[in-house]
Amino acid sequence: MIKLSSKNRRLLRALYLGLGVTAFPVVFNACDVSTGGGWGAYGMPPDYIREEILIHGKVVVKGTEDPINGIVVHIKDLNTNYYHPIVTNFMGNFYIYVPKKDNYTIVFTDVDDEENGGRFKQQIINLTKKEAEALTENPLTIELEKEEILETDAE
Protein backbone atom coordinates (compact mmCIF):
# COMPACT_ATOMS: atom_id res chain seq x y z
CA MET A 1 0.00 0.00 0.00
CA ILE A 2 1.32 3.43 -0.96
CA LYS A 3 1.55 6.09 1.74
CA LEU A 4 0.25 9.47 0.64
CA SER A 5 1.63 12.70 1.84
CA SER A 6 -0.63 15.03 3.73
CA LYS A 7 -0.82 17.34 0.72
CA ASN A 8 -1.97 14.49 -1.57
CA ARG A 9 -4.54 13.35 1.03
CA ARG A 10 -6.02 16.86 1.19
CA LEU A 11 -6.10 17.01 -2.59
CA LEU A 12 -7.93 13.64 -2.80
CA ARG A 13 -10.40 14.70 -0.09
CA ALA A 14 -11.17 17.91 -1.98
CA LEU A 15 -11.63 15.92 -5.20
CA TYR A 16 -13.99 13.41 -3.53
CA LEU A 17 -15.90 16.23 -1.85
CA GLY A 18 -16.32 18.02 -5.17
CA LEU A 19 -17.50 14.85 -6.91
CA GLY A 20 -19.94 14.09 -4.10
CA VAL A 21 -21.39 17.61 -4.06
CA THR A 22 -21.94 17.62 -7.82
CA ALA A 23 -23.25 14.05 -7.99
CA PHE A 24 -25.84 14.51 -5.23
CA PRO A 25 -28.20 16.87 -7.15
CA VAL A 26 -27.80 14.89 -10.36
CA VAL A 27 -28.79 11.61 -8.71
CA PHE A 28 -31.74 12.98 -6.78
CA ASN A 29 -32.96 15.17 -9.64
CA ALA A 30 -33.62 11.99 -11.64
CA CYS A 31 -36.56 11.21 -9.34
CA ASP A 32 -37.85 14.76 -8.99
CA VAL A 33 -41.63 14.80 -9.47
CA SER A 34 -42.04 18.43 -8.39
CA THR A 35 -41.39 19.62 -11.95
CA GLY A 36 -44.79 18.30 -13.03
CA GLY A 37 -43.50 15.47 -15.18
CA GLY A 38 -44.00 12.81 -12.58
CA TRP A 39 -41.79 10.28 -14.36
CA GLY A 40 -38.34 9.26 -13.18
CA ALA A 41 -35.46 9.50 -15.58
CA TYR A 42 -35.20 5.73 -15.90
CA GLY A 43 -36.58 5.44 -19.41
CA MET A 44 -38.93 7.08 -21.82
CA PRO A 45 -42.21 8.38 -20.41
CA PRO A 46 -45.36 7.05 -22.02
CA ASP A 47 -46.58 8.77 -25.16
CA TYR A 48 -49.82 9.68 -23.47
CA ILE A 49 -51.35 9.90 -20.06
CA ARG A 50 -54.69 8.14 -20.08
CA GLU A 51 -57.58 9.06 -17.87
CA GLU A 52 -58.68 6.24 -15.65
CA ILE A 53 -61.74 5.52 -13.61
CA LEU A 54 -62.05 3.40 -10.48
CA ILE A 55 -64.61 0.62 -10.61
CA HIS A 56 -65.13 -0.91 -7.21
CA GLY A 57 -67.72 -2.59 -5.12
CA LYS A 58 -68.64 -5.61 -3.06
CA VAL A 59 -69.82 -9.10 -4.00
CA VAL A 60 -72.29 -10.71 -1.58
CA VAL A 61 -74.51 -13.78 -1.36
CA LYS A 62 -78.00 -13.02 -2.62
CA GLY A 63 -80.45 -13.01 0.29
CA THR A 64 -77.92 -13.12 3.15
CA GLU A 65 -75.61 -10.21 2.18
CA ASP A 66 -72.60 -12.26 3.36
CA PRO A 67 -69.39 -11.23 1.53
CA ILE A 68 -67.93 -13.68 -0.99
CA ASN A 69 -64.17 -13.90 -1.35
CA GLY A 70 -62.44 -15.44 -4.34
CA ILE A 71 -64.80 -14.17 -7.06
CA VAL A 72 -62.92 -13.28 -10.25
CA VAL A 73 -63.85 -9.90 -11.75
CA HIS A 74 -63.14 -9.32 -15.47
CA ILE A 75 -63.81 -6.09 -17.32
CA LYS A 76 -64.16 -6.42 -21.09
CA ASP A 77 -62.91 -3.76 -23.45
CA LEU A 78 -64.29 -2.88 -26.87
CA ASN A 79 -62.35 -5.67 -28.58
CA THR A 80 -63.83 -8.30 -26.21
CA ASN A 81 -60.42 -8.63 -24.60
CA TYR A 82 -60.30 -8.69 -20.84
CA TYR A 83 -58.31 -6.40 -18.62
CA HIS A 84 -56.24 -8.17 -16.00
CA PRO A 85 -58.68 -10.10 -13.82
CA ILE A 86 -58.87 -9.31 -10.14
CA VAL A 87 -60.19 -11.37 -7.24
CA THR A 88 -62.45 -10.20 -4.43
CA ASN A 89 -60.82 -10.05 -1.00
CA PHE A 90 -62.07 -11.68 2.22
CA MET A 91 -64.64 -8.88 2.65
CA GLY A 92 -65.93 -9.40 -0.91
CA ASN A 93 -64.47 -6.07 -2.09
CA PHE A 94 -62.83 -5.43 -5.46
CA TYR A 95 -61.02 -2.40 -6.90
CA ILE A 96 -59.80 -1.90 -10.46
CA TYR A 97 -58.72 1.14 -12.46
CA VAL A 98 -59.70 1.08 -16.14
CA PRO A 99 -59.40 3.62 -18.97
CA LYS A 100 -62.36 5.96 -19.38
CA LYS A 101 -64.72 4.86 -22.14
CA ASP A 102 -68.44 4.97 -22.93
CA ASN A 103 -69.52 1.51 -21.72
CA TYR A 104 -68.17 -1.25 -19.49
CA THR A 105 -69.07 -4.94 -19.37
CA ILE A 106 -68.13 -6.54 -16.06
CA VAL A 107 -68.15 -10.32 -15.54
CA PHE A 108 -68.26 -11.90 -12.06
CA THR A 109 -67.23 -15.57 -12.00
CA ASP A 110 -66.79 -18.11 -9.19
CA VAL A 111 -63.73 -20.16 -10.12
CA ASP A 112 -62.84 -21.91 -6.86
CA ASP A 113 -65.80 -24.31 -6.68
CA GLU A 114 -67.01 -24.47 -3.06
CA GLU A 115 -63.97 -23.07 -1.24
CA ASN A 116 -65.72 -19.72 -0.73
CA GLY A 117 -68.93 -21.12 0.73
CA GLY A 118 -70.63 -22.55 -2.34
CA ARG A 119 -70.87 -22.43 -6.10
CA PHE A 120 -72.18 -19.16 -7.45
CA LYS A 121 -73.75 -18.36 -10.81
CA GLN A 122 -71.84 -16.09 -13.16
CA GLN A 123 -73.23 -12.57 -13.47
CA ILE A 124 -72.59 -10.01 -16.21
CA ILE A 125 -73.46 -6.35 -15.79
CA ASN A 126 -73.16 -3.38 -18.14
CA LEU A 127 -72.34 0.13 -16.98
CA THR A 128 -72.32 3.43 -18.82
CA LYS A 129 -69.52 5.94 -18.29
CA LYS A 130 -71.82 8.07 -16.15
CA GLU A 131 -72.78 5.10 -13.95
CA ALA A 132 -69.13 4.11 -13.58
CA GLU A 133 -68.16 7.64 -12.53
CA ALA A 134 -70.91 7.59 -9.87
CA LEU A 135 -69.24 4.58 -8.23
CA THR A 136 -66.84 6.88 -6.39
CA GLU A 137 -69.70 7.83 -4.07
CA ASN A 138 -71.83 4.66 -4.25
CA PRO A 139 -69.84 1.47 -4.90
CA LEU A 140 -71.45 -1.46 -6.68
CA THR A 141 -73.13 -4.21 -4.67
CA ILE A 142 -73.31 -7.43 -6.66
CA GLU A 143 -75.54 -10.20 -5.34
CA LEU A 144 -74.61 -13.65 -6.65
CA GLU A 145 -77.01 -16.59 -6.45
CA LYS A 146 -75.82 -19.95 -5.23
CA GLU A 147 -76.00 -22.75 -7.78
CA GLU A 148 -78.00 -25.79 -6.83
CA ILE A 149 -75.79 -28.84 -6.38
CA LEU A 150 -77.15 -31.84 -8.24
CA GLU A 151 -76.77 -35.34 -6.82
CA THR A 152 -74.47 -36.31 -9.73
CA ASP A 153 -72.17 -33.38 -8.88
CA ALA A 154 -71.84 -34.49 -5.26
CA GLU A 155 -70.42 -37.91 -6.20
Secondary structure, DSSP 8 states (H G I E B T S, - for coil): -----HHHHHHHHHHHHHHHHHHHHHHHHTT--TTS----SSS---S----EEEEEEEEEETTT--B--SEEEEEE-TTS-B---EE--TTSEEEEEEE--SEEEEEEEE-STTTTSS-B--EEEEEEHHHHHGGGTS-EEEEE-B----HHHH-
